[in-house]
Amino acid sequence: MCRLSTGSPLTLSVGIWFLLACRWISKSLGCSGRFDFFREKHSQICIALFKMSGENDGDVSSKAYPLASLEVTNQILDIVQQACSYKQLRKGANEATKTLNRGTAEIVILAADAEPLEILLHLPLLCEDKNVPYVFVRSKVALGRACGVSRPVISCSITNKEGSALNPQIAELKNIIEMMLI
């Protein structure tokens, strides 16, 4: 029997194939019999595979400050999704830089797992010059999905708009980010 280390990509891919095979068997049997437990436990298996992959905190740099907690990250990603639907979102480091220079940025969200991180480290300096709050989230993939694209996004900015329904949520998020800095 071959033994794999817990952080190897092969372990993760074997685990994912195992999970997919078990789900296929469960669906083909109508989720009855002895394969029924996979339907109930698939989220626990996914969490275990994620932990085995070693990707949970290893890719986050110490330069990424302030880093949002999981609860704050969920709130940020929800607001990013809403801003995308209200057309108040600009995606990418270049677009975030443009909104900061034009003075239309309300909040800048950065991905802490950008590789290399230095490609977006000019944004915190620009945010501090313009008095715009910024925050790092752990995953560029999650940020990309919240922005409504299928690719990873390393930075985005939420822009201001007069009379927007998103303004109270943006103000609340600004307060949370300021509390993280204290």
C-alpha positions as CSV (number, residue, x, y, z in Angstrom):
1,M,0.0,0.0,0.0
2,C,1.3,3.4,-1.0
3,R,1.4,6.0,1.8
4,L,1.0,9.7,1.0
5,S,1.7,12.7,3.0
6,T,-1.2,14.7,4.3
7,G,-0.4,17.8,2.3
8,S,0.3,16.3,-1.1
9,P,-1.9,17.2,-4.1
10,L,-2.2,13.5,-4.9
11,T,-4.0,12.9,-1.6
12,L,-6.4,15.7,-2.3
13,S,-7.2,14.4,-5.8
14,V,-7.6,10.8,-4.7
15,G,-9.9,12.0,-1.9
16,I,-12.0,14.1,-4.3
17,W,-12.3,11.2,-6.8
18,F,-13.3,8.9,-3.9
19,L,-16.0,11.4,-2.9
20,L,-17.3,11.8,-6.4
21,A,-17.4,8.0,-6.9
22,C,-19.3,7.6,-3.7
23,R,-21.8,10.3,-4.6
24,W,-22.3,8.7,-8.1
25,I,-23.0,5.3,-6.4
26,S,-25.3,7.0,-4.0
27,K,-27.3,8.7,-6.7
28,S,-27.4,5.6,-8.9
29,L,-28.8,3.6,-6.0
30,G,-31.3,6.3,-5.1
31,C,-29.4,7.2,-1.9
32,S,-30.6,4.0,-0.3
33,G,-28.8,1.2,1.4
34,R,-25.3,1.4,2.8
35,F,-24.2,4.4,0.7
36,D,-26.8,6.7,2.3
37,F,-24.3,8.0,4.8
38,F,-22.3,9.8,2.1
39,R,-25.3,12.1,1.4
40,E,-25.3,13.1,5.1
41,K,-21.5,13.3,5.6
42,H,-20.3,14.9,2.3
43,S,-19.7,18.3,3.8
44,Q,-17.6,16.8,6.6
45,I,-15.6,14.9,4.0
46,C,-15.1,18.1,2.0
47,I,-13.9,19.9,5.1
48,A,-11.5,17.1,5.9
49,L,-10.1,17.1,2.3
50,F,-9.6,20.8,2.5
51,K,-7.7,20.5,5.7
52,M,-5.6,17.7,4.2
53,S,-4.7,19.8,1.2
54,G,-2.8,22.2,3.5
55,E,-4.3,25.2,1.7
56,N,-6.2,26.7,4.6
57,D,-3.7,29.2,6.0
58,G,-0.4,28.3,4.3
59,D,-0.8,30.7,1.4
60,V,-1.7,33.8,3.4
61,S,1.2,36.2,3.8
62,S,2.0,38.1,7.0
63,K,2.0,41.3,4.9
64,A,-1.7,40.9,4.4
65,Y,-3.0,43.2,7.2
66,P,-5.8,43.7,8.2
67,L,-7.0,40.1,7.4
68,A,-10.7,39.6,7.8
69,S,-12.0,36.8,10.0
70,L,-14.3,34.1,8.5
71,E,-17.5,35.9,9.7
72,V,-16.4,39.3,8.4
73,T,-15.2,37.6,5.1
74,N,-18.7,36.2,4.6
75,Q,-20.2,39.6,5.2
76,I,-17.7,41.3,2.8
77,L,-18.4,38.7,0.1
78,D,-22.2,39.2,0.5
79,I,-21.7,43.0,0.1
80,V,-19.5,42.4,-2.9
81,Q,-22.2,40.3,-4.6
82,Q,-24.8,43.0,-4.0
83,A,-22.5,45.7,-5.2
84,C,-22.0,43.7,-8.4
85,S,-25.7,43.5,-9.0
86,Y,-26.0,47.3,-8.3
87,K,-23.2,48.1,-10.7
88,Q,-21.1,49.5,-7.9
89,L,-18.1,47.1,-8.2
90,R,-14.9,47.4,-10.1
91,K,-12.8,44.2,-10.5
92,G,-9.0,44.0,-10.6
93,A,-6.0,45.8,-9.3
94,N,-5.9,48.3,-12.2
95,E,-9.6,49.2,-11.8
96,A,-9.2,49.6,-8.0
97,T,-6.3,51.9,-8.6
98,K,-8.4,54.0,-11.1
99,T,-11.3,54.3,-8.7
100,L,-9.0,55.4,-5.9
101,N,-7.3,58.0,-8.1
102,R,-10.7,59.3,-9.3
103,G,-12.0,59.4,-5.7
104,T,-15.0,57.1,-6.3
105,A,-13.9,54.2,-4.2
106,E,-15.7,53.5,-0.9
107,I,-13.9,50.2,0.2
108,V,-11.1,48.2,-1.4
109,I,-11.0,44.4,-0.9
110,L,-7.7,42.6,-1.6
111,A,-6.9,38.8,-1.8
112,A,-4.3,37.7,0.7
113,D,-3.3,34.7,-1.4
114,A,-2.3,36.7,-4.5
115,E,0.9,35.3,-5.9
116,P,3.1,37.3,-5.6
117,L,1.5,39.6,-3.1
118,E,3.6,42.5,-4.1
119,I,1.6,43.1,-7.3
120,L,-1.2,44.6,-5.1
121,L,0.7,46.1,-2.2
122,H,0.6,49.5,-3.8
123,L,-3.1,49.6,-3.1
124,P,-2.9,49.9,0.7
125,L,-0.6,52.8,0.4
126,L,-2.9,54.5,-2.0
127,C,-5.9,53.7,0.2
128,E,-4.2,55.3,3.2
129,D,-3.4,58.5,1.1
130,K,-7.0,58.7,0.0
131,N,-8.5,57.7,3.4
132,V,-10.3,54.7,2.0
133,P,-10.7,51.6,4.1
134,Y,-9.2,48.4,2.8
135,V,-9.3,44.8,4.0
136,F,-7.7,41.5,2.9
137,V,-9.8,38.3,2.4
138,R,-8.2,34.9,2.4
139,S,-9.2,33.6,-1.1
140,K,-8.9,35.1,-4.5
141,V,-11.2,32.4,-5.8
142,A,-13.9,33.2,-3.4
143,L,-13.5,36.9,-4.2
144,G,-13.8,36.2,-7.9
145,R,-17.0,34.2,-7.4
146,A,-18.4,37.0,-5.3
147,C,-17.5,39.4,-8.1
148,G,-19.6,37.3,-10.5
149,V,-16.7,36.0,-12.6
150,S,-15.3,32.5,-12.9
151,R,-11.7,33.5,-12.6
152,P,-9.8,34.5,-9.4
153,V,-9.8,38.2,-8.6
154,I,-7.0,39.7,-6.5
155,S,-8.6,43.1,-5.9
156,C,-11.9,44.9,-6.2
157,S,-13.4,48.2,-5.1
158,I,-16.9,49.1,-4.1
159,T,-17.7,52.5,-5.6
160,N,-20.1,55.2,-4.2
161,K,-23.4,56.0,-5.8
162,E,-25.9,58.6,-4.7
163,G,-29.1,57.1,-3.1
164,S,-27.9,53.5,-3.4
165,A,-29.6,50.9,-1.2
166,L,-26.2,49.5,-0.4
167,N,-25.0,52.7,1.4
168,P,-26.0,51.6,5.0
169,Q,-24.3,48.2,4.5
170,I,-21.1,49.9,3.2
171,A,-21.1,52.3,6.2
172,E,-21.4,49.3,8.6
173,L,-18.6,47.5,6.8
174,K,-16.4,50.6,7.0
175,N,-16.9,50.6,10.8
176,I,-16.0,46.9,11.1
177,I,-12.8,47.5,9.1
178,E,-11.9,50.5,11.3
179,M,-12.4,48.3,14.4
180,M,-10.1,45.7,12.9
181,L,-7.3,48.3,12.6
182,I,-7.6,49.4,16.3
